[in-house]
Amino acid sequence: MQAINMPQAKTNLSRLVEAIEQGTEREIVIARNGHPVAKLAPVSNVPIERRIGVAKGLFVVPDDIDAHNQDVARLFLGERPGKDALDEQG
């Protein structure tokens, strides 16, 4: 990984992009006053894999999956679960 300062990057931008395109550099860090602020890297042309349904058939969803939705919502809001949920926990 090559690191260069902002004035060098401005002067040599075409050459830096060419180095990335040709694969002679995997990424180039651009610094301002010696502190890294940006990274020049290739854009991936690999297509994104299908995500929806990726776990289909790997687990079984119980019929009562929505039974505690109200209690979960209360917990997210910082409230205590309803009385029924406390009775069930014993």
Secondary structure, DSSP 8 states (H G I E B T S, - for coil): -EEEEHHHHHHTHHHHHHHHHHTS-S-EEEEETTEEEEEE-----S-----TTTTTTSS---TTTTTTHHHHHHHHTT----HHHHHHH-
